[in-house]
Amino acid sequence: MATWKITQTKSRIGCKQNQRDTLRSLGLKKIRQSVERQDDPQTRGYVHTVRHLVTVEEVGS
């Protein structure tokens, strides 16, 4: 499985509660903070929910 590097690029202020909860579930608390997650259906759903707040890079296979 591939690994994704997910970086929060925008503030969660003014976002819906479910989007704030999704960022927290991904492990993101601050702008420019990054986490590495496996590319699986659950992570894809998380990223889709907050796609306007994060950037995603593929790190490895």
ABEGO torsion letter per residue (X at the ends): XBBBBBBBABBABGBBAAAAAAAAAAGBABBGBBBBBBBBAAAAAAAAAAAAABBBBBABX
